[in-house]
Amino acid sequence: MKPVALHEMLGENFFARVTAAQFNSLTKRYRNQDAAKDVSLDTLSDEQWQSYFGAFTPFPDSFKTPLALCYHGHQFGTYNPEIGDGRGFLYAQLREDTTNRLLDLGTKGSGTTPFSRSGDGRLTLKGAVREILASEYLNALSVNSCKILSVFETEEQLHRNDEPSPTRAAVLVRLSHSHIRIGSFQRLAYLNQPQEILTLARYAARYYYPDIDPESPSEALLLALLEAIIICVAEMVAGWMASGFVHGVLNTDNFNLTGESFDYGPWRFLDKMDFNFTAAYFDREGRYAYGKQPEAALWALCRLADCFTDFVSTEQLEKMLQKFYPAIQSALSAKLCWRFGVAPVSSAKEAELVSLFFSTTTNSKINLDYLFHHFYAGFEANQILSAPEPLRPLLEALKELPARQNKRPYYFDEPLESSLVLGETERLWAAISESDDWSQFEKKIAAIKRYSAALKA
């Protein structure tokens, strides 16, 4: 473990010092040893684990008190200057052992802050379970995502409009490379603090993007930072599209500066291709539907670019933003090939493959998890003939590409176990809610890890 304390270098304008909630009872429900190993926390005893991630005892040489970050954001297109870390905070910062990159430990359900408004600062246990499942599956699929490090159940009973109440409560800790969001820049622009925008940009370059000189002139700095974030966000959203994942709430405060998906609320995985599918019941206009996720991401990036207009011309910013769709197409093509276990197509064929994937899956109505599992590299010609006819052009194209692995992993000849379509996640929660049976949840996590190992073999 390599503790650091870097956010304090930004100054008090960027956060509020807060106190974690005190819980009368803590029951460990999830300990991510794989993620803990990345920051040398895997050897902690159970008592130490609870002290750090349930009672939030400060790490040596890191923050003495948690920091609730200040930010604004567009929520469903409407600007909101009254948000910020309302039920979570930045608890500590560590260094990743293998890369020495900065990792932020952020919380959810850890109590009220000055930004809580009328909220109780708590998280439901069902919400925590869903966050674990989403992050585990997306990480298995090599999609840029936070990692859920720890979940403790508390003895509190919560009342929510979207869950049968009272419902069980939990406190969660996640690992990500940045807790700072696009909304952090928006707040500074709203407050007309251009020099603070530069301060935050130089911080982001120094600790997140080492290829960018943090001391470069303001125009060059902001253009380089915008380009880097565009590429990272494009790769993240391409991963969602290739996975049939619907985040649900793509407000600008839900995009961080390193392009990692997080804050998994009403997420869903598609059963079959449906561009109009929405994950959030309150998204009545379909603003964040599956097929609109690239558009929503570009919109958020445009709002980030808006924050830089004191230093960079509109023409230069617009030219940089034009790199988003080519970047997402290239990343999506590569991700589809990876998921099908074949070598990437040439750049000239990327658009064709992406178009073929979406058209054939839409017309065939095939289950997407089944598609990626059953037709992983090494499938036979007779499997193509037995597939729905509208799907066959895609399979014929994939058959022409060399396999990424020397031998089709045995995993893909076994029954599909890793799927997380809606009914599956509800089934897992029902076992926990009704009889406190965590065995099916644990079995699912194990299946996802086996899938991950097969994909990365």
N, C-alpha and C positions, 0 to 999 in steps of 0.2 A: 504494500500500500504506500502510495506517495502523496500525502495530503498537500494541498495548495490552498491559497486564499486569494484568488485573483479578482473576483467581482468587486471587492472592496476598493480596488484600484480605480474603479469607475466613479466612485463618490456617492454620497447619500442621495443624489437626485435620481438614482436609478433603482432604488429599492427602499423598502421600509423594514426595519428590524422588528421581528415578531417573536412570540413565544408559542411553542408547540402545545397542543392540548394535552392534558393529563388524563390518561385512561386508567380506570380502576381495574380493568381486567384485559389481558392480552393473550390470545391463543394463536400460535403460529400456524398459518395455513399454507404458506408458500415460501420456500427458500430456494432461490435460483443459484445453485452452486456453479453452474457454467459461467454465468455472468459475474458472480462473486470472484471467480478465479481470475477474471480479466483485470481486476483491481486488487488482487491479493487479499481478498476478504473471505476466502473459502475456508480458512482455518479458524475463524471465529467460533467460540463456544456458543451454545444456545443462549447462555446468559448474556454474553457480549452482543449477540445478534439482536436480542430483545432490547438491550440497553441502547444500542445505536438506532434501530429501525422501528422501535415501539415507543421508547421514552425520548429518543432524539438527543441523547448525550452527545456533546460536540466531539468531533474527531480531533485528535491532537494536531495543532498547527493549522486547522481549518477554521471555519467561522465559529465565533463564540456564541452567536445567536443566529437562528435561521433568518433568511432574507426573502421577503415577499417582493417579487419584482414588479415594477411599475410598467404598465403598457396600456394602450388603447386598442381599438380594432373596429373593423367593419364586421358587423354581425348580420348575416343575411342581407348584405348590401347597405345597411344603415350604420353610420358611424356612431360609436359608443365611447365617450371619454371617461366612463365611470367603471371600467373594469380593471383588471390586474389579477395577481395571484389571490383568489378569493377563498380557496379551500386547500391551498397547497403553498409550498415555498421551496426555495433552493436551500437544501439542508447542508450540503458540503460539496467540495470539488476534489477529485482525485485524478491521478494520471493512469492511463491505460498501460499495463505492463509491456505489452508487445510493441506498441507504437509510440508511447509517451504522449499520446493525444489527451487533451483535457476531457474529463467526463464529469457531468453535473449529476448530482443526486437530487432529484426533484420528488416532491411528495404529492399525495392526493388524499384528502380526508383527515388532514392533520390539524384542523381547527380553524377558527375564524382569524381574519386579518383585517387591516383597514379597508380592504377592497371587497369584503364579503357582502356588503350591502345587507339584504335581509336574509341571506343564506346562513345555514348552520355550520358550514365549514366541514361537513362530514361526507363520507362516501359509503354507499351501500355495499354489502358483501357481494351481492350479485354483480354490481358494477366492477368490483375488483376482479372477480372471477372472469368476467368478460374481457377485461383489459389483459389479463394473463393469456387467455386463449388467443386473442387477436395478435398480441406481440409475439407469442411463441410461433404461431403459424406464419406470420409475415417474415420473421427472422429465418424460419426454415426455408422459405421461398426466396431468400436473399433480397428481400425488399428492405430499403432503408427504414429502420424503425428503432424506437427506443426498446429497452429490455426491462421487463418488470423484475426487480431484484427481490422484493420482499412484500408479503401481505400478512398482516395480523388482523384477526377478528377482535373486535371490542365488544363489550357487553351492552352497548347502547342499542336502543330501538329507535329507528328513524321513520319518519312519515314522508312519503313521496307520492306525487300524483300519478306517476307512471309505473308504480309497482304496488302490489298488495301490501298494505301497511297495517301495523308496524312491521318493519323489515330489519334484518340484521345489518350491522355496521362493520366497517373495516378501515384500516389505514394502510396505504400503499406507498412504496418507494420505487422509483424508476431510474434507470441509467440512460442518459443520452449525452450526445456531444455538445449540446447547447440547450439551455433553458430559456434563451433569449429569442423573441419572436419578431416577425415583421411589425407587429403592433408596438414593439418597443421603439422602433424608429418613428412610427406614426405619432406616438405621443409627443416626441421631441419636436416634430414638425408642427403639430397642433399648438404646442406651447411656444413656437417660434424661437427655438434654441438651436440654431445651425451649428454652433461650435460643439454642442453636446452630440449632435449627429456625427460630426467628425470624430469625436472622442470614442463613441460607440463603434464606428466603422474601423478605427485603428485597433481597437480592442479585438473586434471580430477577425480582422486580418492577422493579427499577431497570434491569436490562440486557436483559430479554426482553419485558417487558410495560409499555411506557411509559405506558399509560393507567391503570395502578395506582400510587397514591401509595405509595412504599416506606416512608414514615414514618407511614403511617396506623396507627391502633390495631390491635393484634394480631388481634383477631377479624375486623375488617373486611378487613385485609390478607390473611389466610389464606382467607377466603371468596372474595374477589375473585380470588386466585391460583388456587384450586381451580376456580372457574368458567372462568377463562381456559384452564386446562389441559384441562378437560373438553371445551370447544369445539374446541380444537386436536386432541385425540386423536380426537374424533368425526369431524372432517374427514379425518384420516389414515385411519382405519379404513373410512370410507365410500369413500375412494379405492381401498383394497384390494378392497372388495367389488365395486365397479363395474368393476374391472380383472381380476377373477378371480384375484387374487393371494393366495397363502397364505404368510404370513411363516414359520411353522414353529415358532418358539420365542418365545412371548410372556410370558416371565418378567418380573417387575417391574423388573429391572435392564435390560431391553431397551425400556423406555419412557423417553424423555427429556422434559425439562420444556417443550419447545417443540412437542411432537407431530410429530416427524419420524421416519420409519422409518429404521432403520440396522441394522448388524450382520447382514448377509444371509448366514445359514448355509444351512440346508436349505430354502430358498424354492422355490416352484413357481408357475407360472401354470396355471390350469385349462385343460384341453382342452375340456371341456364341463361344464355345471353339475353340481356334486356337493358337497352340503353336508357330507358326511362325509369328504371328501378331506383327508388329512394330508400335510404336506411332509416331516416328520422320521420316519425309519424307527424311531426310538426312542420316538415318541409312540404307544405301543401302545394307550392308552385313548382316543385321539382328543381329548385336551384342547384342542389348538390347531388343530382341523380348520377348514377354510374357513368353515363355517357358524357356528362357535363363536367366531370372532374378536371380534365385538362384545361377547359375554359375557365373554371373557377380558380385553378392554380395560376394561370396567366393573369387573371384579374388581380389576384393578390400580389403578384410580382409587379404589376403596374402600380399598385398602391405603394409598394416599396420604392419604386423609381420616383414616384411623386415626391418622396421625402428628400430627394437629392437635387432638386431643381435650383437650389441656391448656388450650386457648385458646378452643375453639368447642364448643358443645353438640352432642351426637349428633343431635338433632332438626334443627338447622340444616344439619349436614353431609349428612344423609340427604335433606333437601329439595333441596339443591344437586345431589346426585348424580342426582336424578330428571330433571335436564335432559339427561342423556346420550342416552337413546333418542330423544326428539324431535329433538335436534340431529343425531344420526346419520341419522335418516330424512330430514330436510330436506337435509342435505349429500349423501346418496346419491341422492336424486331429482335434485338439481341436477347432480351428476356424471354420471348416466346421460344426462340431456338433453344435456350438453356432449359426451359421447362419441358420441352419435348426431347431433350437429350441429344440434340444434333448440333453440328458446327454452325456458326453464324453465317448468314447469307452475305453476299457482297453488298456494298452500299447501294449499288444500282438496283438491287432486288428488295431492299428494305420496305419500300412503300407497297410493293406488290404483295409481300408476305403479310404485312399488317392488314391490308384490305381483304385479303383472302381469308385470314383468320376470322375477322369480324363478320364477313358476309356468310361464310359457311356455318359458323356456329349459330348465327341468327336464324338462318334458314333451316338448319337441321334440328334445332331445339335440344341439342344434346346436353347432358349434364356435364358441366365443365370439369369438375373433379374427376369424373370418370374418363373424360377425354384425355386429360394430361396423364392419368395413371395408366389407362389401358393401351394408349398409343405412344408410350414412351419408346425411345430408340430401340429398335430391334423387333418391331412388330412385323408380322408376316403379311404377304400379299393377300391371303384369304381373309385377313382381318379387315382389309380395305373393302373387299367385296361385301362383307357382312355389315359394314357401317351404313348409316343413313346416306342415301345417294347425294343429298346436298353437301355432305361433309367430304366426299371423296376427293374433290380437287385439292383440298388442303392436305389430305393424307398422301396423295400422290406427290405433291410438292415436297413434303417432309421426307418421303421415302428416297428422294434423290439426294438428300443431304447426308454427308457422312456422320456416323454416330460419334458423339463426344466421348464415349467410353468404349473400351475394347470389348466389353461384354455387357449386355443388358442386365442390370442388377436384379437379383432374384426377387427383390421387394416388389417389383412391378408385375410379377406373376402371382402375387398373393392378393387376397381381398383388400379392397380400399378401406383404410381405417382412419385416415387423417382428416376427412371432410369435416367442415365446420359450417354447413348450411344452417339456416335458422332453426329448424326442428331439432338438430343435433345439439346446439348450444342450450336450447331450452330443456332438452332431456337431461343434460348434465346438471343444469341448475336445479331441476326438479328433484333429483336424487339428493342433492345437498340440502335443499330447502325443506323437503318433506321428512327425511330420515337421517340427515347429517351424514350421508354416505358420500365420501370423497373418492371412493375407489374408481368410479367411472371417469371422473375428472382426471385422476392420476393416470389411468389407462390411456386416456386421450393424449395427455402430454407426452407420454412415452411413445405413442404411435407417431406423433408429430416429430419427435426427435429421430425416430427410425427413418421417417420420410426424408428429413433433412440430411441424415447421413447417406442415404441412397442417392440423393441428388448431388451431393458434394463428393461422392466417392471418386 
